[in-house]
Amino acid sequence: MKKILTLVLTCVLAFSLAGCGGSKDSSTAGSGDLSGKISLDGSTSMEKFVTALGESFKEKNPNVTVEAQFTGSSAGISSGKADIGDSSRALTDEEKSQGLEENIVAIDGIAVAVNKNNTVKNVTKEQLTKIYTGEITNWKELGGKDEKIVVIGREAASGTRGAFEELLEVKDKCQYAQELDNTGAVVAKCASIEGAIGYVSLDAVDKSINTLQLDGEECTVKNIKAGKYALQRPFVMATKGKIEKQSKLVQALFDYIDSDEGQAIIKKVGLISAK
């Protein structure tokens, strides 16, 4: 009976250390190839990177399934159901106190998006703060058209919103006209509403919108690396405990991120390596 109980406790402990969600993995018999499933959940801003990473990793490991959901940074981390919680902001002290490890895999710039017809090209950090707190309400106050500013933001659980508000020191002070639940929706609103302003991940910027300079600096990889562009944040892949305590599959995925191929994916999707 004691031996059986010891075996059960050992299995429970092994499962608890497998990761945020404890997905099983195994090796293909005789070949050493990885097989099994890795689950990720979290930031919508990380969707482009996580999708590209998962597809490339699966090409190298055909017997591995990479399942990713994009429910928002806070939701993905707090659910505890996935092996990896994706967050487009730094982990909070409370999250860290729960045993989550902050693994920064890339750095992202937060671009300030506006409509293509907007004639304003640059704002200061102070002006941007006043736009989002409702002190500046018309583009003519910034040298633009006599047009109402439509302040677009993300939902409360968004990592992009959390990072943006923290960097501008406007948490709980923003006067949003609309709060949207994903990055693509913010891009679409700024593309369709002439007076709109929003914030999006740099890799989400496309030709349908313009981006504003901040204190004379454009949101580019070069300026972010140099520390010239103020709105930047980490892309975190959180695990329950340190990477070396995770399953072989999860460890292999992090090894792949650190490889030349993984670093090329980071660059390809418009992010900056954290190495």
C-alpha positions in Angstrom: 0.0 0.0 0.0 2.8 2.4 0.8 4.5 1.7 -2.5 1.3 2.4 -4.4 0.7 5.7 -2.5 4.3 6.8 -3.2 3.8 6.1 -6.9 0.6 8.1 -7.0 2.2 11.1 -5.2 5.1 11.0 -7.6 2.8 11.1 -10.6 0.8 14.0 -9.1 4.0 16.0 -8.5 5.3 15.3 -12.0 2.0 16.5 -13.5 2.0 19.7 -11.4 5.5 20.6 -12.7 4.6 19.9 -16.4 3.7 23.6 -17.0 0.7 26.0 -16.7 -1.6 23.4 -18.1 0.3 20.2 -17.7 0.0 18.8 -21.3 1.5 15.4 -21.8 4.4 14.7 -24.2 6.3 11.7 -25.3 9.1 10.7 -27.7 8.6 8.8 -30.9 9.8 5.3 -30.2 13.3 4.6 -31.6 13.8 8.0 -33.3 14.0 10.5 -30.4 11.6 12.8 -32.2 9.2 14.8 -30.1 5.5 14.1 -30.0 2.5 15.4 -28.1 0.8 18.7 -27.6 1.8 22.2 -26.4 -0.9 24.6 -25.4 -0.7 28.4 -25.3 -3.2 31.0 -24.4 -3.2 34.8 -24.0 -2.3 38.0 -25.8 -4.0 38.8 -29.1 -1.0 41.1 -29.9 1.2 38.0 -29.9 -1.0 36.1 -32.3 1.1 36.8 -35.4 4.3 35.7 -33.6 2.8 32.7 -31.8 1.1 31.4 -35.0 4.3 31.7 -37.1 6.3 30.1 -34.3 3.9 27.2 -33.9 3.8 26.5 -37.7 7.6 26.6 -38.0 8.1 24.4 -34.9 5.6 21.8 -36.2 7.5 21.7 -39.5 10.5 20.6 -37.6 8.5 18.3 -35.3 5.6 16.8 -37.3 4.4 14.7 -34.4 3.8 17.8 -32.2 0.5 19.7 -32.1 0.7 23.4 -31.1 -2.6 24.7 -29.9 -2.9 28.4 -29.4 -5.8 30.6 -28.2 -5.8 34.4 -28.0 -8.1 35.4 -25.2 -6.1 38.4 -23.9 -3.0 38.6 -21.7 -4.7 38.5 -18.3 -7.2 35.9 -19.3 -4.6 33.6 -20.7 -2.4 33.9 -17.6 -5.1 33.6 -15.0 -6.8 30.5 -16.6 -3.9 28.3 -15.7 -5.0 25.8 -18.3 -2.3 26.2 -20.9 1.4 25.2 -20.8 2.4 28.7 -21.7 0.6 32.0 -20.9 1.3 34.7 -23.5 1.4 38.2 -22.2 2.1 41.4 -24.1 3.1 43.2 -20.8 5.3 42.5 -17.9 3.9 40.2 -15.2 2.4 41.8 -12.1 3.9 41.2 -8.7 0.7 39.3 -7.8 1.1 37.0 -10.9 4.8 36.3 -10.0 3.8 35.5 -6.4 1.6 32.7 -7.8 4.7 31.0 -9.1 4.6 32.3 -12.7 8.0 32.8 -14.4 8.4 35.8 -16.7 10.2 34.6 -19.8 10.7 37.6 -22.1 11.1 36.4 -25.7 10.8 39.6 -27.7 10.3 43.3 -27.4 7.5 45.2 -29.1 6.8 48.8 -29.9 3.3 50.2 -29.3 2.4 52.3 -32.3 -0.1 55.2 -32.2 -2.5 54.6 -35.0 -4.6 57.3 -36.8 -6.6 57.5 -40.0 -4.8 57.9 -43.4 -6.5 61.3 -43.9 -5.2 62.7 -40.6 -2.7 65.6 -41.2 -1.1 65.4 -37.8 2.3 63.7 -37.9 3.7 64.1 -34.5 2.5 64.4 -30.8 4.5 64.7 -27.6 4.1 62.2 -24.8 2.3 65.0 -22.8 -0.2 65.6 -25.7 -0.9 61.9 -26.1 -1.6 61.7 -22.4 -4.0 64.6 -22.6 -5.8 63.0 -25.6 -6.4 59.8 -23.7 -7.5 61.6 -20.5 -9.9 63.8 -22.4 -8.1 67.1 -22.0 -7.4 67.4 -25.7 -10.6 66.6 -27.7 -10.1 68.1 -31.2 -7.4 67.6 -33.8 -7.2 71.3 -34.4 -5.6 71.7 -30.9 -2.7 69.7 -32.4 -2.5 71.6 -35.7 -4.8 69.3 -37.6 -8.4 69.5 -38.9 -11.3 70.8 -36.9 -12.4 67.3 -36.1 -13.4 65.5 -32.9 -10.8 63.0 -31.6 -12.4 59.6 -31.3 -10.3 57.8 -28.6 -10.1 54.0 -29.3 -8.7 51.6 -26.8 -8.6 47.9 -25.9 -10.6 46.0 -23.3 -9.6 46.1 -19.7 -7.8 42.7 -19.8 -5.6 43.6 -22.7 -1.9 43.5 -22.3 -1.5 46.2 -24.8 -3.8 48.5 -22.9 -2.1 47.6 -19.6 1.4 48.5 -21.1 0.1 51.6 -22.8 -1.6 53.0 -19.8 1.3 52.2 -17.5 3.9 53.8 -19.8 1.8 57.0 -20.1 0.8 56.8 -16.4 -2.9 57.1 -17.2 -4.3 53.9 -15.7 -8.0 54.3 -14.7 -7.9 57.8 -16.2 -8.6 57.2 -19.9 -11.7 58.5 -21.6 -12.4 55.9 -24.3 -15.0 56.3 -26.9 -14.8 52.6 -27.8 -13.0 49.6 -26.1 -12.3 46.8 -28.5 -11.3 43.2 -27.8 -8.5 42.6 -30.3 -5.7 44.4 -32.1 -7.2 43.9 -35.6 -10.4 45.7 -34.6 -8.4 48.8 -33.4 -6.6 48.9 -36.8 -9.9 48.6 -38.6 -11.6 51.4 -36.6 -8.6 53.8 -37.2 -8.8 52.9 -40.9 -12.5 53.7 -41.1 -13.0 56.6 -38.7 -11.3 59.8 -39.8 -10.9 61.3 -36.3 -9.9 58.1 -34.6 -6.7 57.4 -32.6 -5.7 54.0 -31.2 -2.7 52.0 -30.0 -1.6 48.8 -31.6 1.4 46.4 -31.6 4.1 47.5 -34.2 3.8 44.2 -36.1 0.0 44.9 -36.6 0.6 48.2 -38.5 -0.3 48.0 -42.1 -0.9 50.3 -45.1 -4.6 51.0 -44.0 -3.5 53.4 -41.3 -0.8 56.0 -40.4 1.2 56.1 -37.2 2.2 59.2 -35.3 5.7 60.1 -34.2 6.1 60.4 -30.5 8.3 63.3 -29.4 9.7 63.4 -33.0 10.6 59.7 -33.0 8.9 57.1 -35.3 7.9 53.7 -34.0 10.5 51.6 -35.7 12.7 48.7 -34.7 15.8 50.9 -34.9 14.4 53.5 -32.6 13.0 51.0 -30.1 16.4 49.2 -29.9 18.1 52.6 -29.4 15.6 53.5 -26.6 14.5 56.6 -28.5 10.8 55.5 -28.9 9.1 55.6 -25.5 6.2 53.2 -26.0 7.7 49.7 -25.9 6.9 46.6 -23.9 8.0 43.0 -23.5 6.4 39.9 -25.1 6.3 37.3 -22.3 5.7 33.6 -22.5 4.9 32.8 -18.9 5.4 29.3 -17.4 4.5 27.8 -14.0 8.0 27.8 -12.6 11.3 28.0 -14.5 11.7 26.7 -18.0 13.9 23.8 -16.9 11.0 22.5 -14.8 8.7 22.3 -17.8 7.9 19.3 -20.0 10.4 18.3 -22.7 8.1 19.7 -25.3 7.9 23.2 -23.7 11.7 23.2 -23.1 12.2 22.3 -26.8 9.9 25.2 -27.9 11.9 27.7 -25.9 15.2 26.2 -27.3 13.7 26.7 -30.7 12.9 30.4 -30.0 16.6 30.9 -29.0 17.8 29.2 -32.2 18.7 31.1 -35.3 15.4 30.0 -36.9 13.4 31.2 -34.0 15.2 34.5 -33.9 14.5 34.9 -37.6 10.7 34.5 -36.9 10.9 37.2 -34.3 12.5 39.5 -36.9 10.1 38.5 -39.7 7.0 39.5 -37.7 8.4 42.9 -36.8 9.5 42.2 -33.3 12.9 42.8 -31.6 14.9 39.9 -30.1 15.2 39.9 -26.3 18.6 38.2 -26.5 
